[in-house]
Amino acid sequence: MLAPADLSRTVILGNGGSGKSWLAERLAEQLSSRAIDLDLVHWLPGGFNDRRDPDEARAAVRQLAMEDRWIIEGVYGWLAREALPRASALILLDIPDDECVANVQSRGLRRGGDEAAHNALVEWLREYRTRTNSNGFQAHMDLHSGFAGGKVILRSRADLAAQVTAAAA
């Protein structure tokens, strides 16, 4: 693993439960930056039931990306793409799907979600490698491959911890 040199404006992509939020929060703390969760852009306030208008969500990400320093994380490739022109680094989390599912199951319900929504999320996580939209593994790999700035793929919790340690150095 080789950490990108400039993490001042970093996009983190990966499956749900892969550690995107954990990594973003720690990098933001290390870099005196802001962690931005794309769930909060994609969904309207109050949970995971109502999506924001896609054009409004894209515009919001572009606006956030105009800031000097940020760590933007999420599974939404179509939204992350809006920040990439200003990004200095792209980190792709390629954590085994079973580990992602276990992480989501252990953290339980979040942000006003109910048991049915949680169960649907777990099933959605299991489809990450076969999903053909911008929220799937192949789309994330394509964004990573096409990104000209600093980039890295992290494949384990140890890699995530090492990325945080490298940012602190």
C-alpha positions as CSV (number, residue, x, y, z in Angstrom):
1,M,0.0,0.0,0.0
2,L,1.3,3.4,-0.9
3,A,-0.6,6.3,0.6
4,P,-1.3,9.3,-1.7
5,A,0.9,12.3,-0.9
6,D,-1.8,14.9,-0.9
7,L,-5.0,13.9,1.0
8,S,-6.3,17.5,1.4
9,R,-9.3,16.7,-0.9
10,T,-9.9,13.0,-0.8
11,V,-12.8,10.8,-2.1
12,I,-13.3,7.5,-0.4
13,L,-15.4,4.8,-2.2
14,G,-16.5,1.3,-1.1
15,N,-19.3,-0.9,-0.1
16,G,-21.5,-0.2,2.9
17,G,-19.8,-1.3,6.1
18,S,-16.3,-1.2,4.5
19,G,-15.1,1.5,6.9
20,K,-15.5,4.6,4.7
21,S,-17.0,6.7,7.5
22,W,-14.4,5.4,10.1
23,L,-11.5,6.3,7.7
24,A,-13.0,9.6,6.7
25,E,-13.5,10.8,10.2
26,R,-10.0,9.8,11.3
27,L,-8.3,11.4,8.2
28,A,-10.4,14.5,8.6
29,E,-9.2,14.8,12.2
30,Q,-5.5,14.1,11.2
31,L,-5.7,16.7,8.4
32,S,-7.8,19.3,10.2
33,S,-10.4,18.8,7.5
34,R,-14.1,18.0,7.2
35,A,-15.6,14.6,6.7
36,I,-18.6,14.6,4.4
37,D,-20.9,11.5,4.2
38,L,-22.6,11.2,0.9
39,D,-25.6,9.5,2.6
40,L,-26.4,12.9,4.0
41,V,-26.4,14.4,0.5
42,H,-28.2,11.5,-1.2
43,W,-31.0,11.1,1.4
44,L,-33.4,13.8,2.7
45,P,-33.3,14.4,6.4
46,G,-35.1,11.8,8.5
47,G,-33.6,8.5,7.5
48,F,-33.3,6.4,4.3
49,N,-36.8,6.7,2.9
50,D,-36.7,9.8,0.7
51,R,-34.0,10.5,-1.8
52,R,-32.9,14.0,-2.6
53,D,-33.6,15.1,-6.2
54,P,-30.5,13.8,-8.2
55,D,-29.7,17.2,-9.7
56,E,-29.9,18.9,-6.3
57,A,-27.6,16.2,-4.9
58,R,-25.0,16.6,-7.7
59,A,-25.1,20.4,-7.2
60,A,-24.6,20.0,-3.5
61,V,-21.5,17.7,-4.0
62,R,-20.0,20.1,-6.5
63,Q,-20.5,23.0,-4.0
64,L,-19.0,21.0,-1.1
65,A,-16.0,20.1,-3.4
66,M,-15.3,23.8,-3.8
67,E,-14.0,23.9,-0.2
68,D,-10.3,23.9,0.3
69,R,-10.1,20.7,2.4
70,W,-12.5,17.8,2.7
71,I,-12.8,14.0,2.9
72,I,-15.9,12.9,1.0
73,E,-17.0,9.3,1.5
74,G,-19.8,7.2,0.2
75,V,-21.0,4.3,-2.0
76,Y,-22.6,6.6,-4.5
77,G,-20.3,6.6,-7.5
78,W,-22.6,9.0,-9.4
79,L,-22.2,11.6,-6.6
80,A,-18.5,10.9,-5.9
81,R,-17.8,11.6,-9.6
82,E,-19.0,15.2,-9.1
83,A,-16.1,15.8,-6.6
84,L,-13.4,14.0,-8.5
85,P,-12.4,17.0,-10.7
86,R,-11.3,18.8,-7.5
87,A,-10.0,15.7,-5.6
88,S,-6.3,15.3,-4.8
89,A,-6.7,11.6,-3.9
90,L,-9.1,8.7,-4.3
91,I,-9.1,5.8,-1.8
92,L,-11.0,2.7,-2.8
93,L,-11.9,0.2,0.0
94,D,-12.0,-3.3,-1.3
95,I,-13.0,-5.1,1.9
96,P,-14.5,-8.6,1.7
97,D,-18.3,-8.5,1.4
98,D,-18.9,-10.8,4.4
99,E,-16.8,-8.5,6.6
100,C,-18.9,-5.5,5.3
101,V,-22.1,-7.3,6.2
102,A,-20.8,-8.3,9.6
103,N,-19.9,-4.7,10.3
104,V,-23.3,-3.4,9.4
105,Q,-25.0,-6.1,11.4
106,S,-22.9,-5.3,14.4
107,R,-23.6,-1.5,14.3
108,G,-27.4,-2.1,14.1
109,L,-30.0,0.4,13.1
110,R,-28.9,3.9,12.1
111,R,-30.4,7.3,11.4
112,G,-34.0,6.4,12.1
113,G,-34.0,3.2,10.0
114,D,-36.2,0.3,10.9
115,E,-35.6,-3.5,10.9
116,A,-37.0,-3.9,7.4
117,A,-34.7,-1.1,6.0
118,H,-31.7,-2.7,7.9
119,N,-32.4,-6.1,6.4
120,A,-32.8,-4.6,2.9
121,L,-29.4,-2.8,3.4
122,V,-27.7,-6.1,4.3
123,E,-29.1,-7.7,1.1
124,W,-27.9,-4.7,-0.9
125,L,-24.4,-5.0,0.6
126,R,-24.2,-8.6,-0.6
127,E,-24.9,-7.4,-4.2
128,Y,-21.9,-5.1,-4.3
129,R,-19.8,-7.2,-6.6
130,T,-22.6,-7.9,-9.0
131,R,-24.3,-4.5,-9.0
132,T,-24.1,-2.9,-12.5
133,N,-24.9,0.7,-11.5
134,S,-22.6,3.4,-10.3
135,N,-22.8,2.1,-6.7
136,G,-21.2,-1.3,-7.4
137,F,-17.6,-2.6,-7.3
138,Q,-16.9,-2.4,-11.0
139,A,-18.1,1.2,-11.2
140,H,-15.9,2.1,-8.3
141,M,-12.9,0.3,-9.9
142,D,-13.6,2.3,-13.1
143,L,-13.6,5.6,-11.2
144,H,-10.4,4.5,-9.5
145,S,-8.7,3.5,-12.7
146,G,-9.6,6.7,-14.5
147,F,-8.5,9.0,-11.7
148,A,-5.3,10.8,-12.5
149,G,-4.4,12.0,-9.0
150,G,-3.0,10.0,-6.0
151,K,-4.9,6.8,-5.4
152,V,-4.8,3.6,-3.4
153,I,-6.8,0.5,-2.9
154,L,-7.1,-0.6,0.7
155,R,-8.1,-4.3,1.2
156,S,-8.1,-4.8,5.0
157,R,-8.7,-3.1,8.3
158,A,-5.0,-3.1,8.8
159,D,-4.6,-1.1,5.5
160,L,-7.2,1.4,6.8
161,A,-5.3,1.8,10.1
162,A,-2.0,2.2,8.2
163,Q,-3.5,4.9,6.0
164,V,-4.5,6.9,9.1
165,T,-1.0,6.4,10.5
166,A,0.6,7.5,7.3
167,A,-1.6,10.7,7.2
168,A,-0.4,11.5,10.7
169,A,3.2,11.3,9.8
